[in-house]
Amino acid sequence: MILLLISFIAGALTALAPCTISLLPVIVGGSLSGERSIRRALVVTLSLGISVIVFTFVLKVSTVLINVPQTFWQDLSGVIIVVLGLAMVFPSLWDKIPGLNRINMGSNRLLATGYKKQSFLGDILVGAALGPVFSSCSPTYFLILATVLPASLITGFIYLLAFAFGLCLLLLIITLAGQKLIEKLGVASDPSSNFKRWIGVFFILVGVAIFFGLDKKIQTSLASIPFLDETRLEQLLLAKNGPASQGSAYATEGGADASGSTEASRDAMKSMRYQKAPEITKPSGFINTGGEPITIAQFKGKKVVLIDVWTYSCINCQRTLPYLRAWYDKYNSEGLEIISIHTPEFAFEHLQSNVQKAVDGFGIKYPVVLDNDYGTWNAFGNQYWPRKYLIDIDGFIVFDHAGEGNYDVTEKAIQKALTERAQVLGLPTDTVSGGIVDPSDVVTLDNNAIGSPETYFGSARNEYFGNGRAHVSGTQTLSLPKSFESNLFYLSGTWDFADEYMESKSAGSITYTFTAKNVYLVASSQKGSSVTILLDGKPVTPANAGTEVAAGTVMIKDNRLYNLLKNVSGGEHTLEIRVDSAGLDAYTFTFG
């Protein structure tokens, strides 16, 4: 009986939850007919409640729909609300669509103009469209879905009815109060008023916001207000009186005890918002694991996992490493594990010996997985270097970020996930460290100073080649032109072009007119090649010499990224690399 009361209260609280409060005007507006109508209010709210119940049972019993993400239902709701809004703003639009009536004259006209005519179907659509959205906001709802329904269909249905009744009752009160207020204002009953069209415009805006997820920003802002965060009260009531405190009476079909039911309810709640993290797939090797394989699954229920997808010659990836090292040092003892997924861009990055040397040089202590076949990259559906995925204690991706920056946001997400871990494991939450790390060895990216694209030398991607045949493999002997265009590289001497790189076959030079503060070159040389760096036709000065430059020259040997120029003043400049002999392999220019 206690959970029955909690379910009723939870339904009522859901009507005022941050994730639904922005939709209340749709409920009120959806029941207007130019005058106050109890019948329309009842139809809209009851159809919403029935939608919640039907959606719950279809979701629970259907093997087809059980893996459909919550975003699908939200998108569908958004589309329906936009369609209804359009019908209100343009009541005659549907009749002008060629062939619409021929398809199915009766049903299409009823659907398309139902709202204009205040039809019964139009009222039902308003409520039913929002059912899946309203069912994703309550911990009690997810507890019913995950634990009570599998244990007892009748009991679960009763609790679900109590939840829907509480939701509909408060929505009905709000709707009737809203109708009365609008009636007093007189705008709805005025024949010359455009009030109905303005309601339609609001429908369209809300539908678009739901479809594109813009409503989440409103929810986040409202959830930060303590008295609007209804989930805290629900979780408190459930903790004291819910199934988790009543032993095996609510055991699931699989025989789980109270703690198992709690995990199941968390999984059900999170599965409506987050994606389950895929597993490490087709690994090619492991570093910093003692040679033993490592999986994401082994940390489920134990630790929070931060996945870092990177490749060692990528400057954008390298600039994130100070933060990763700092987070590992700060939070590893508090339950954070970092797993580095090294997905190579170039062939030399497939070699474990090269990756091992880079890992040692960067001071990386956390596990590194070689992803040479792009198995894990594809499993996560990734497209970027670097990319970070934060996986909580239950195995869900609760945060992800592509590229550099937003380190404070990422760290706050880590702290939040670690706090939840502490709560789940019964540990004191005040042991989770606060504050934001501030590594001293950070190289700041200045996007505003970058006006040059990443530039590849290999024939497969050398579209920025200025004085030769692009996308052609083989040997070319070249001489420099009298003038240079921006963001194109020019060669002198004899060069052999492979897919990924070009190799010098004689002494020569590379000239590139760029806009950036820092210039990097991914290169190698089996025998070692000494190259001389010139900036704007003059030997580079110590102020602008990159970290790899000594007395104006760079010794290229290992397959890696070399910093040629740094702190170059704004505007366009010309870099010249003079190659003393054959044997230099150049892969790409990158900038920062």
C-alpha positions in Angstrom: 0.0 0.0 0.0 2.9 2.4 0.7 4.2 2.0 -2.9 0.6 2.6 -4.2 0.5 6.0 -2.4 4.1 6.8 -3.6 3.0 6.0 -7.2 0.0 8.4 -6.9 2.2 11.1 -5.4 4.9 10.5 -8.1 2.3 10.8 -10.9 1.2 14.2 -9.5 4.8 15.4 -9.0 5.6 14.4 -12.6 3.1 17.0 -13.8 5.4 19.6 -12.3 8.7 17.9 -13.1 11.4 20.0 -14.9 11.2 17.6 -17.8 7.5 18.2 -18.3 6.7 21.6 -16.9 7.5 23.3 -20.2 4.8 21.2 -21.8 2.0 22.3 -19.6 0.9 25.1 -21.9 0.5 22.5 -24.6 -1.9 20.5 -22.4 -3.9 23.7 -21.5 -3.8 24.9 -25.1 -4.8 21.5 -26.4 -8.0 21.6 -24.5 -9.2 25.0 -25.6 -12.2 25.3 -28.0 -12.9 29.0 -27.8 -14.6 28.5 -24.4 -13.9 26.6 -21.3 -14.6 22.9 -21.9 -14.5 20.2 -19.2 -15.1 17.5 -21.8 -12.0 18.5 -23.8 -9.9 18.8 -20.7 -10.9 15.3 -19.7 -10.3 13.8 -23.1 -6.8 15.4 -23.4 -5.7 14.4 -19.9 -7.2 10.9 -19.9 -5.7 10.1 -23.3 -2.3 11.1 -21.9 -2.8 8.8 -19.0 -3.9 5.9 -21.2 -0.9 6.6 -23.5 1.4 6.3 -20.5 -0.1 2.9 -19.5 -0.2 1.5 -23.1 3.3 2.7 -23.8 4.6 1.0 -20.6 3.1 -2.4 -21.5 4.1 -2.3 -25.1 7.6 -1.3 -24.1 7.7 -4.1 -21.5 6.4 -7.0 -23.6 7.7 -6.1 -27.1 11.0 -7.5 -28.1 10.9 -5.2 -31.1 10.4 -2.0 -29.2 12.4 -2.7 -26.1 15.6 -1.5 -27.7 14.1 1.6 -29.3 15.7 4.6 -27.6 13.5 7.1 -25.7 14.6 9.8 -28.2 12.5 8.1 -30.9 9.4 8.5 -28.9 10.3 12.1 -28.1 10.9 12.8 -31.8 7.6 11.2 -32.7 5.8 13.4 -30.1 7.6 16.5 -31.4 6.4 15.8 -35.0 2.8 15.2 -33.9 2.7 18.4 -31.9 4.2 20.4 -34.8 1.5 18.9 -37.2 -1.2 19.9 -34.8 0.3 23.4 -34.4 0.4 23.8 -38.2 -3.3 22.7 -38.4 -4.1 25.5 -36.0 -2.0 28.2 -37.7 -3.1 27.2 -41.2 -6.5 25.6 -40.9 -7.1 25.4 -44.7 -3.6 24.2 -45.5 -4.5 20.5 -45.5 -7.3 20.8 -48.0 -4.9 22.3 -50.6 -2.5 19.4 -50.6 -2.9 17.6 -53.9 -4.3 14.0 -53.7 -4.6 14.1 -49.9 -8.4 13.5 -49.9 -8.1 10.8 -52.6 -5.8 8.7 -50.4 -8.4 8.5 -47.6 -10.9 11.3 -47.6 -12.6 10.6 -44.3 -9.6 9.7 -42.1 -7.1 12.2 -43.5 -9.5 15.1 -43.2 -10.3 14.1 -39.6 -6.6 13.8 -38.8 -5.5 17.0 -40.6 -8.3 19.3 -39.6 -9.3 17.6 -36.4 -7.8 20.3 -34.3 -9.4 23.0 -36.3 -12.9 21.4 -35.7 -12.1 20.5 -32.1 -12.6 16.8 -33.0 -12.5 14.0 -30.6 -9.5 12.5 -32.5 -7.6 15.9 -32.3 -8.1 15.9 -28.5 -6.8 12.4 -28.2 -3.8 13.1 -30.3 -2.7 16.0 -28.1 -2.7 13.8 -25.0 -1.4 10.6 -26.5 1.5 12.3 -28.2 2.9 13.4 -24.9 2.5 10.1 -23.0 6.0 8.7 -23.7 7.5 12.1 -22.8 5.7 12.3 -19.5 6.6 8.7 -18.7 10.4 9.3 -18.7 10.6 11.7 -15.7 9.9 9.6 -12.6 12.1 7.2 -10.6 8.9 5.6 -9.4 7.7 4.9 -12.9 11.0 3.2 -13.8 10.8 1.2 -10.6 7.4 -0.1 -11.7 8.6 -0.8 -15.2 11.8 -2.7 -14.1 10.8 -4.5 -10.9 7.2 -4.6 -10.0 5.7 -5.5 -13.4 8.0 -8.6 -13.9 7.2 -9.8 -10.4 3.4 -9.3 -10.5 1.4 -8.1 -13.6 -1.7 -7.3 -11.5 0.2 -5.4 -8.8 2.3 -3.6 -11.3 -0.8 -2.6 -13.3 -2.4 -1.2 -10.1 0.6 0.8 -9.3 0.8 2.1 -12.8 -2.9 3.1 -12.6 -2.1 5.0 -9.4 0.8 6.8 -11.1 -1.4 7.7 -14.2 -4.3 8.8 -11.9 -2.1 11.1 -9.9 -0.6 12.5 -13.2 -4.0 13.0 -14.8 -5.7 14.5 -11.7 -3.1 17.3 -11.3 -3.0 17.9 -15.1 -6.8 18.2 -15.1 -6.7 20.7 -12.3 -4.1 22.8 -14.0 -6.0 22.6 -17.3 -9.3 23.7 -15.9 -7.6 26.5 -14.0 -5.8 27.6 -17.2 -9.1 27.5 -19.2 -10.8 29.7 -16.5 -8.0 32.2 -16.6 -8.1 32.4 -20.4 -11.9 32.7 -20.3 -11.6 35.7 -18.0 -9.1 37.3 -20.4 -11.6 36.9 -23.2 -9.1 36.3 -25.9 -10.2 32.8 -26.7 -13.9 33.6 -27.3 -13.2 36.7 -29.4 -14.0 35.7 -33.0 -11.5 38.3 -34.3 -8.8 37.2 -32.0 -5.7 35.3 -33.4 -5.3 33.6 -30.0 -5.9 30.1 -31.5 -3.2 30.7 -34.1 -0.7 31.9 -31.4 -1.4 28.7 -29.5 -0.6 26.9 -32.8 2.7 28.8 -33.1 3.5 27.7 -29.5 2.8 24.1 -30.4 5.2 24.3 -33.3 7.9 25.8 -31.2 7.5 23.2 -28.5 7.4 20.4 -31.1 10.6 21.6 -32.7 12.3 22.0 -29.3 11.3 18.4 -28.4 12.5 17.0 -31.7 15.9 18.7 -31.5 16.4 18.2 -27.8 16.3 22.0 -27.0 13.9 21.4 -24.2 16.7 19.6 -22.3 18.3 23.0 -21.6 15.0 24.2 -20.0 14.9 21.0 -18.0 18.5 21.4 -16.8 17.9 25.0 -15.7 14.6 24.1 -13.8 16.2 21.0 -12.2 18.8 23.2 -10.6 16.0 24.8 -8.6 15.8 22.7 -5.4 12.0 22.8 -4.9 11.4 21.8 -8.6 13.6 18.7 -8.4 10.8 16.2 -7.7 13.1 13.2 -8.2 14.8 13.9 -4.8 11.5 13.5 -2.9 10.6 10.4 -4.9 14.0 8.8 -4.3 13.7 9.6 -0.6 10.3 8.0 -0.4 11.4 4.9 -2.3 14.5 4.6 -0.2 12.4 4.4 3.0 9.3 2.6 1.8 9.9 1.1 -1.7 10.7 -2.4 -2.8 14.4 -2.1 -2.1 13.5 -1.9 1.7 11.0 -4.8 1.6 13.3 -7.7 0.9 12.5 -10.5 -1.5 8.8 -9.8 -1.8 9.5 -7.8 -4.9 12.2 -10.2 -6.4 12.3 -10.2 -10.1 11.8 -13.1 -12.4 15.5 -13.8 -12.3 15.4 -14.2 -8.6 17.2 -10.9 -7.8 17.1 -9.7 -4.2 16.5 -6.1 -3.1 19.9 -4.9 -4.3 19.4 -6.6 -7.6 16.0 -4.8 -8.0 17.6 -1.5 -7.3 20.2 -2.0 -10.0 17.4 -3.1 -12.4 15.4 0.0 -11.6 18.5 2.2 -12.3 19.1 0.4 -15.6 15.5 0.9 -16.7 15.6 4.5 -15.8 18.9 5.2 -17.5 18.1 3.1 -20.6 15.4 5.7 -21.5 18.1 8.5 -21.5 21.5 6.9 -22.2 23.1 4.4 -24.5 24.7 1.3 -23.0 28.5 1.4 -23.6 29.6 -1.2 -26.2 32.5 -3.4 -25.4 36.2 -3.1 -26.5 36.1 -4.9 -29.9 39.0 -6.7 -31.8 41.9 -5.3 -29.7 45.3 -5.7 -31.3 47.4 -5.3 -28.1 47.5 -3.9 -24.6 49.9 -1.5 -22.8 50.1 -0.8 -19.1 48.0 -3.9 -18.3 50.8 -6.3 -17.7 50.0 -7.9 -21.1 46.5 -8.9 -19.8 43.4 -8.1 -21.8 41.1 -5.4 -20.3 37.3 -5.0 -20.8 34.8 -2.4 -20.0 32.5 -5.0 -18.5 35.0 -5.9 -15.7 34.5 -2.5 -14.2 30.6 -2.5 -14.2 29.3 -2.2 -10.7 32.8 -1.3 -9.5 34.2 1.8 -11.2 33.5 4.7 -13.5 35.3 4.4 -16.8 36.5 7.3 -19.0 37.2 6.1 -22.6 39.8 8.2 -24.5 39.9 7.6 -28.2 43.2 9.0 -29.6 46.2 8.5 -31.8 49.7 9.5 -30.7 50.8 11.7 -33.6 47.6 13.8 -33.4 48.4 17.3 -31.9 44.8 17.7 -30.8 45.0 14.4 -28.9 48.4 15.4 -27.3 46.9 18.7 -26.0 44.3 16.7 -24.0 46.9 14.4 -22.3 47.8 16.8 -19.4 44.2 16.8 -18.3 43.8 13.0 -18.6 47.0 12.5 -16.6 45.7 14.9 -13.9 42.3 13.3 -13.7 43.9 9.8 -13.4 46.2 11.0 -10.6 43.3 12.7 -8.8 40.4 10.3 -9.2 41.8 6.8 -9.8 41.8 6.1 -6.0 38.2 7.3 -5.9 36.9 4.9 -8.5 37.8 6.3 -11.9 39.5 4.1 -14.5 40.8 5.6 -17.8 41.0 3.3 -20.8 42.9 4.7 -23.8 41.7 3.4 -27.1 44.6 4.0 -29.6 43.0 4.1 -33.1 45.8 4.8 -35.6 45.6 7.2 -38.5 48.9 6.2 -40.2 50.5 2.8 -40.8 53.4 3.5 -38.4 50.9 4.0 -35.6 49.9 0.3 -35.9 53.2 -0.8 -34.4 53.0 -1.5 -30.7 56.6 -0.6 -30.2 55.9 2.9 -31.6 52.8 3.3 -29.4 54.7 2.0 -26.4 57.5 4.6 -26.9 54.9 7.4 -27.2 53.0 6.2 -24.1 56.3 6.2 -22.1 57.3 9.6 -23.5 53.9 11.1 -22.6 54.0 9.6 -19.1 50.7 7.7 -19.5 50.0 5.3 -16.6 46.5 4.2 -17.4 45.7 1.2 -19.7 46.1 1.6 -23.5 44.3 -0.6 -25.9 45.5 -0.9 -29.5 42.5 -0.5 -31.9 44.3 -1.2 -35.2 41.3 -2.7 -36.9 39.0 0.2 -35.7 36.8 -2.4 -33.9 36.1 -0.3 -30.8 36.1 2.9 -32.9 33.2 1.5 -35.0 31.5 -0.1 -32.0 31.1 3.4 -30.5 30.2 4.9 -33.8 33.1 7.3 -33.4 34.3 9.8 -36.0 36.8 12.0 -34.2 40.2 12.2 -32.6 40.2 12.9 -29.7 36.8 11.7 -28.3 36.0 11.0 -24.6 33.1 8.8 -23.4 32.3 8.7 -19.7 30.7 5.4 -18.6 29.0 5.3 -15.2 28.9 2.4 -12.7 26.0 0.8 -14.5 27.7 0.8 -17.8 25.9 3.7 -19.5 27.5 6.5 -21.5 26.4 9.5 -19.4 28.6 12.1 -21.1 30.8 12.4 -24.2 32.9 15.1 -25.8 34.6 15.4 -29.2 37.7 17.4 -29.6 39.5 19.7 -27.2 38.2 22.1 -24.6 35.4 22.0 -22.1 37.7 20.3 -19.6 35.8 21.8 -16.6 32.5 20.4 -17.9 34.1 16.9 -18.4 35.6 17.0 -14.9 32.3 17.9 -13.3 30.7 15.0 -15.2 33.4 12.7 -13.7 32.7 14.1 -10.2 28.9 13.5 -10.7 29.5 9.9 -11.9 31.8 9.2 -9.0 29.3 10.6 -6.5 26.7 8.3 -7.8 29.1 5.4 -7.6 29.7 6.2 -4.0 26.0 6.3 -3.3 25.4 2.9 -5.0 28.3 1.3 -3.2 27.3 2.8 0.2 30.4 4.9 0.4 30.6 8.4 1.8 30.1 10.9 -1.0 32.2 13.6 0.6 35.3 11.6 -0.3 34.8 12.6 -4.0 37.3 15.4 -4.7 36.0 18.7 -5.8 37.6 21.5 -7.7 39.0 21.6 -11.2 42.5 20.5 -12.2 44.9 23.0 -13.7 47.8 21.2 -15.3 51.0 23.2 -15.7 52.1 21.6 -19.0 49.1 22.6 -21.1 49.5 23.9 -24.6 46.5 26.1 -25.2 44.7 25.9 -28.6 44.0 29.2 -30.2 41.3 28.5 -32.8 41.1 32.2 -33.7 44.7 32.2 -34.9 44.3 29.1 -37.2 43.7 29.9 -40.8 45.3 26.9 -42.4 43.8 23.4 -42.8 45.5 20.1 -41.9 47.6 19.4 -45.0 48.5 15.8 -46.1 51.5 15.0 -48.3 50.5 11.4 -49.4 48.9 11.0 -52.8 45.7 9.8 -51.3 44.9 13.1 -49.7 47.3 15.8 -51.1 44.7 18.2 -52.5 46.7 21.1 -51.2 49.7 20.3 -53.4 50.7 23.5 -55.3 53.3 22.7 -58.0 52.8 19.1 -59.0 50.3 16.3 -59.8 48.0 15.8 -56.9 46.6 12.3 -56.1 49.2 10.6 -58.3 51.6 8.0 -56.8 55.2 7.8 -58.0 58.3 10.0 -58.4 58.1 13.7 -59.4 61.0 16.1 -59.9 59.9 19.6 -59.1 61.1 23.2 -59.0 59.6 26.2 -57.0 57.4 28.8 -58.8 58.0 32.5 -58.5 55.1 33.1 -56.1 53.2 31.0 -53.6 49.4 30.8 -52.8 48.2 30.5 -49.3 47.6 27.1 -47.7 49.3 25.1 -50.5 52.6 23.3 -50.2 55.3 23.5 -52.8 58.3 21.2 -53.4 61.7 21.4 -54.9 63.9 18.4 -55.7 62.8 14.8 -56.4 60.1 13.2 -54.3 58.4 9.7 -54.3 54.7 9.9 -53.4 53.0 7.0 -51.6 49.4 6.9 -50.3 50.2 8.2 -46.8 53.4 10.1 -47.2 56.1 11.5 -49.6 59.8 10.6 -49.4 62.6 12.8 -50.5 64.9 11.2 -53.1 67.4 14.1 -53.1 68.1 17.3 -51.4 65.2 19.7 -51.7 62.7 21.9 -49.9 59.1 22.2 -48.7 57.5 25.7 -48.7 54.1 26.5 -47.2 52.4 29.9 -46.6 50.2 29.5 -43.5 48.2 31.3 -40.8 48.7 29.9 -37.3 50.6 30.4 -34.1 52.1 26.9 -34.0 53.2 24.6 -36.8 53.7 20.8 -36.5 55.0 18.2 -38.9 54.3 14.4 -38.7 57.4 12.9 -40.2 60.1 10.2 -39.9 63.4 9.0 -41.4 65.0 5.6 -41.1 68.6 7.0 -41.3 67.8 10.3 -39.8 67.4 13.5 -41.7 68.5 17.0 -40.6 66.3 19.8 -41.9 66.7 23.6 -41.6 63.7 25.8 -40.7 63.2 29.3 -42.2 60.4 31.7 -41.3 59.6 34.4 -43.9 62.9 33.7 -45.7 65.1 34.0 -42.6 66.5 31.5 -40.1 64.0 30.9 -37.4 64.7 32.8 -34.2 64.7 31.2 -30.7 61.4 33.1 -30.0 59.6 31.2 -32.8 61.6 28.0 -32.9 59.5 25.0 -32.0 60.3 22.6 -29.2 62.0 20.2 -31.6 64.3 23.0 -33.1 67.9 23.5 -32.0 70.1 26.2 -33.7 67.6 26.4 -36.5 67.6 22.7 -37.4 65.5 19.6 -36.5 66.7 16.0 -36.6 63.9 13.9 -37.9 64.1 10.2 -37.1 61.2 8.5 -35.1 57.7 8.3 -36.6 56.0 11.1 -34.7 54.9 14.7 -34.5 57.5 17.4 -34.5 56.9 21.0 -33.4 58.6 23.3 -35.9 57.3 26.8 -35.0 55.6 28.3 -32.0 54.2 31.7 -30.9 54.2 33.1 -34.4 52.5 36.5 -34.5 49.2 36.9 -36.3 48.8 37.1 -40.0 50.2 35.1 -42.9 53.8 33.8 -42.9 55.9 31.5 -45.0 57.6 28.4 -43.7 60.5 26.8 -45.6 61.9 23.4 -44.7 65.3 22.7 -46.4 66.0 19.0 -46.6 69.7 18.2 -46.7 69.5 14.7 -48.2 67.3 11.9 -49.3 65.3 9.8 -46.8 62.8 12.2 -45.2 59.2 10.9 -45.0 56.6 13.7 -44.6 53.0 12.8 -43.7 51.1 16.0 -42.7 51.2 19.6 -41.5 49.0 20.4 -38.5 48.4 23.7 -36.8 47.5 25.1 -33.4 
